[in-house]
Amino acid sequence: MLSEKSLHGVIVPIVTPFDQRGNLDINSFQKLVVRLKSSGIHGLVVNGTTGESPTIEDAELEAMIAAARSVLGETPLIVGTGSNNTAATIKKTALAKALGADAALVVTPYYNRPSQQGIIEHFRALAEADLPIILYDIPHRTGVTLELDTVKVIMKMDHIIGLKESTGNIKRLMRLVSTIPKPILCGEDELFFASLCCGGKGGILASANLDTKQFVQVYELFGAGKIDASRERFDQLLPLILFLFSEPNPAPLKWLLAQRRHIRTDRLRLPMTSISSDSAEKGVQLL
Ligand SMILES: O=C(O)C1=N[C@H](C(=O)O)C[C@H](O)C1
């Protein structure tokens, strides 16, 4: 199981590869996990936003958890289990635990517009699943605003071990780091280096599916006090990051992974669609 102490570094939310018909391509998935592990990642997230979690069936999730677990060894396995139904979230989190997950990444409940108290109770109820939880705050996707006081209450719960911060607000990040003693991870790839400078403990970064070793170097150079070298390495990654978020994630990422032959197709499941031809032209220049 993952603890506050071991939650840090470059954690990769892996894509879910599909074949031309849109079926799960478990062989490509397993090869991706092997490559990511050998690149030195500090954790893997299966079924995150980048893994197209809204479209993944339970049987597919089970197959991916089993495949990832068999490759990862001691490297932490985190599973995205969040939804806007508390009972369903508890059930999926308990399933993830039974299949060998070390922690769950749980997004704030979206769409049904719970009150701040409702959100607190949602996270409190997750204790029942008996798996460490990382709170995932991404308001531009969920439409849910988490007040700072709400974050503080949730982060005090014993089963909550960290926060994935995707608001993109550096002032807020600094407030969180100074008031919350648990690890805060960057979920806004462009701010990864800045977030380390503010006291963040690492990042859950879709971009790190590619050029993974360089992302790990940014983190390790920073940890070794080589701040300029870390920033220089991060600057080299910026064009990649900007391209990957020029259209909804993970479409550009899947396109690049397919171009580099890491996955067989850039197929997504509707309502997500492949990148436009304009973006593909920009991607070719980047390649
Ligand atoms: O899947 C994730 O976890 C991430 N998703 C974010 C998004 O798609 O908005 C980006 C971040 O890199 C990690």
PDBQT file of the ligand as one rigid body, heavy atoms in Angstrom, charges set to zero:
ROOT
HETATM    1  O1  LIG A 301      -4.971  11.327 -16.411  1.00  0.00    +0.000 OA
HETATM    2  C1  LIG A 301      -4.421  12.105 -15.637  1.00  0.00    +0.000 C 
HETATM    3  O2  LIG A 301      -4.146  11.761 -14.490  1.00  0.00    +0.000 OA
HETATM    4  C2  LIG A 301      -4.124  13.477 -16.077  1.00  0.00    +0.000 C 
HETATM    5  N1  LIG A 301      -5.015  14.129 -16.716  1.00  0.00    +0.000 NA
HETATM    6  C3  LIG A 301      -4.947  15.519 -16.909  1.00  0.00    +0.000 C 
HETATM    7  C4  LIG A 301      -5.956  15.908 -17.949  1.00  0.00    +0.000 C 
HETATM    8  O3  LIG A 301      -6.155  15.159 -18.900  1.00  0.00    +0.000 OA
HETATM    9  O4  LIG A 301      -6.541  16.978 -17.842  1.00  0.00    +0.000 OA
HETATM   10  C5  LIG A 301      -3.563  15.934 -17.250  1.00  0.00    +0.000 C 
HETATM   11  C6  LIG A 301      -2.552  15.404 -16.317  1.00  0.00    +0.000 C 
HETATM   12  O5  LIG A 301      -1.352  15.349 -17.000  1.00  0.00    +0.000 OA
HETATM   13  C7  LIG A 301      -2.826  14.044 -15.792  1.00  0.00    +0.000 C 
ENDROOT
TORSDOF 0
